[in-house]
Amino acid sequence: MTVEILAIGGAHIDRRARIFGDTKPGASNPGQWFEEAGGGVFNAARNLSRLGRAVRLIAPRGGDAAGQMVAEAAERAGLDDQPVMFLDRATPSYTAILERDGNLVIALADMALYDAFTAPRLKARSLRDSLASTSHVLTDANLPADTLTALAKACDIHGKGLSAIAISPAKVVKFKGALPHISHLFMNGAEAEAIAGSRPERAEDWPGLLRAQGLAGGTVTSGSGPTVAFGPEGIALIEPVPLDEIADVTGAGDAFAAGFLHARLKRADLTEALRHGTASAAITLASSHATDENLSEERLKRQLALVPPARFLA
């Protein structure tokens, strides 16, 4: 299999509870549980595969029913799934409580298994061969900091572009040692602040703060507010049209990363990549799942017709 994108990072179980009425802290709230496979890299990888990209997934996994659930989801999405198995360990999980409108109340991440994916594992022959044969690498901050730094340096040595998903403010700081080697880092405002050390008043001022930390390219989203992207060709900004309804915010950032990267691999400039990322995120926000199984290149094109132009900033 020709591998366009090598996805290395989180693939686990997402458990989400939706509260039916107004949220009452400290009390029992009527609601409903929902469970599916998820994870930053895994969500983005499945979206990329549905957009026609050849994606290989390498992720730690336990030898349990949850691990089998991840494997089945990877197969349905058409991924070349090559897990790193820990048969005596539990597959990681993410448990979230959501308000009626889909916004997050609180979440718990049981991700201890990812710490076992240490930097020396990158020296395995199968992983070195995968890295040598791919066009681009996508990772996330679920892996240990030393592993991410080693992966970033290996991408530099092999001349491979490296895109990364921040995951959370607490986890994105794992990338600090890898920032000079990352082609593009996908963040929201809180995650960008964790890297930059401060938050600007205007979205267009994020690139200066992040470049000062050694990052050459990145995107900072702000929910329904403006999204800014920067790279070698400059800075671009888009102001998304507010959505009529949001089913679930889970996976929207991962979908944005997939749409953006899909466009960049087609040699699109920053403005078109921003539009593709925005369209892909909108499709996922309208779905109750972390990825939309009906995502396709044709559906993305239809959604793009609803996305306003992005613009380069002087």
N, C-alpha and C positions, 0 to 999 in steps of 0.2 A: 504493500500500500504506500502510495506517495503521501507524505505527511506535509500539509501546508502549515498547520499550527500544532505545536506541542504544548498541551495544557498540563501544568504541574501544580497541584495545590489541593484545595478542599473539595471533597465529595462525600457528603454525609447525609444524615436524616434531618429534615426540617419538620418540627412539630409546632403547629400554630393553633391557638385558640382564639375564636372571634366572640367577643361579648355582644349579646343581642341588644341590650339597652344602654342607658347612660352608665358609664363606668363608676363604680362605687368602691374606692380604695378601702382596704381593710375589711371587706365584706365578701360574701359569696355572690358571684355574678352569673346569671344564666348565660349559657353560651354553647359553643360546639367545638370539638377538637377536629383537626385535620392533619394528616401526615403524608409527606412525600419526600422523595430524594431531593437534595439541594446542595448548597455550597457555592461559594463565589466562582471559582474556576469551573466547576461542574455546570452551573447554570449558563455561564457564558459559552462554554464549549458546546453544550447542546444547542444553544441559539445559533452559533456559528455553523454547526453541522446542518441544521435545518435551512440555513441560507446557502448551502451548497459547498461549504468548506470541508476539506478532509482533515479531521482532527483526531489526534491521539491523546488519550487521557492517561496520566500517571498520577495516582493518588493513593495514600495509605488507606487501608481498609481492614476491618476486623473479620474474623471468621464466624459471623453471626447472621441472623435473619435480616438485620438492617443492612449488612454488607451485601447480601443477596439482592435486596431491594434496590440498592444503588446500581448493582451490576445489570439488573433487568432494565432500569431506566436508561443506562448508558447504551444498551443494545437497541432499545426502541428508538433512541435518538440517532443511531447510526455511527456512534463513536467507535474508534479503535481503542478498546479498553484494556489497559495493561497495568492492573493495580499492583501496589506493593502490599503483600498480604502479611498480616499478623494474626494467625489463626487463633491464638489464645487471648486476644484483646477485643474490646468492644468497639464497633464503628462509632466515630464521633457523631454528636447530635447537637442540634440547635433548637431550643424551645422558646417560643415567643407568645406573648399575650397581646392581642390586638383589640383596639377599640372598634366600635360599630362601623366607623368610617374607614377602617383599615390602618389607621396610624398605630404605631407601636406604643404599648404601655411599658412593658419590661420584657427582657429576654435573658435566657441562661444558655451559655455555650459550654458543652461538655466535650472538650477538644483535646484531651490529654494524649491521644494516640498520635496526633500530628507532631508532637515533640520527639517521637521516635524516628521521624524521618530526618536524620542528621546529615550533615554535610558529606561525610564519607560515602553515603549511599549514592551520591551523584557520580561516583567513580565506577559504579557497576557497568559492565559492558553493554547491557541492554539499554541503559539510560544514555550512555555516551553515544551509542549508535543512533538513538532517537534524536538526540540533539544535533548530531552531524547531518542527519537527513532532512531536517525540517527547515521551513522558510522563516518561521517566526515562533517565539515562545511567549506563552501567556501564563502568569502565575498569580498567586494571591498571598495575603499576609497571614494565612493560616499556618504556614510552615515556620520553623524556627528562624531567628534572625541570621544565625551563622549559615544556615542552608540557603537562605535567600541571597546573602552576599556572595556565597560560593557559586550559586547558579548564575547570578548577574555577571560575575567575572568570567565564567565559562562561556556565556553568550558573547561577551566581548572577544574572547580568544577565538571563537568559532565564527565571528562576524555575523551573529544572529541578532535581530531586533528583539527586544524584551519589553512586553507590556505587562502591567501589574494592576491588580485590583486591591484597593486599600482595606476593605472589609469593615473596619471600625476605627475610631480614634485611638483605642487602646492598642490595636494590632498594627496600625500603619507605621508606627515608629520602628518596627522591625526592619523597615526598608532604609533606615537612615544610613547604614553602611553601604548600601547598594545604590543609592540615588544617582551617583555619577554614571552608572552603567545602565540605567533604565531609560528606554526610549520614550515611554509614555506611562504615566501613573494616573489611574482613574480614582477620583476622590469626591466626597461632598465637602461642604464648608467646614464641618467639625474635624474631619480627617485632615484637610489641608492645614487647618490651624495647628493641629498636633505636630505637623512637620515644620511649618513656618514659624511657630512660636507666637504668632499674633494673627489678628483678623482685620483685613482692610475694610473701609467703609464701602468701597466700590468693587464689584466683581472683577473689573478690568485691572485691578491692582494686584490680584493674586499672583500673576506670573512673575513679577519682580521679586516678591517675597520668596517664592518657591525656587526660582533660579538662584537666589542667594544661598540656598541650601544645597546647590549642586545638581538640581533636577533640570534636565534639558527639555522635557516635554511633559505635559499633563493636562488634565481636564478637571475643573471644579464645578460641580452641579450645586444647585440650591433649591431643590424641589420645583415649585412652579415659577421660581425666579430665574434670572439670567444664568446661563452656563457659559463659562469661558474656557477656551482651550489655547494652548501655546505649544510651539515647536520651532524647528529651525527656520520656518518661513514666516514667523511672526505670531500675532495674537488674533484670535477670532472670538466672536461673541454671538450668542443666539438668545432670544427671549421667547420661550415656548408659549403657545396658546394654551390657556388654562383648560383642563379636561373637564367635561361635564360630570363624570363619575369615576371614582377610583375604587376598584374592587379590592386590591391588596397591593401594598407597597413592596412586598417581599420580591426580590429579584430584579427590581427596576434598574438599579445601578449596574448589575451584571449584564442586563439586556442592553443598556446604553453602551457598555464597553464592547459588547459583541457587534452591535451595529456600527459603531465608530471604527473598530478594527477591520471589519468587513470592507468598509469604504476605503480605508487607508491602503489595504492590500490590493484594491483596484486602482491605486494611484490617485485617489480623490484628494483634493486639498482640504485644509482644516475646516473651511466653511461647510463643504459637502459632508465631511465626516461628522461634524456636529449635527447636521440635519438627519443623517442616517442613525446616529446614536439616539437622538430625540425621538425619532419615529419608532425605533425598536423598543425604547423604554415605554412609550405610550401604549404599544400593543400589550406589553406585559402588565402595565398598570390596570388595564381593562380586564385582565384575567385573574381568576381566583387562585391560580397556580404561580409558582416561582418562575416557570417558563411557560410559554404558550405553545402547545404541541402543534398548532396549526400555522406557526410562523413559517414563512417561505419568502423567497425573493420577490414573488409577485405581490404577496400581501404587504411586504415592506414598501414596495413601490406605491401601492395605493395609499398607505399611511403617509408617505412622503408628500403627497399632494396636499395634505393638511398642515404641513410643517412650514412655518415662515422662513424666509431667507435668513441666513447668518451673514455676518459681515466681518471683514478684517478691520482691525483698529489701527489708526495711524500711529 
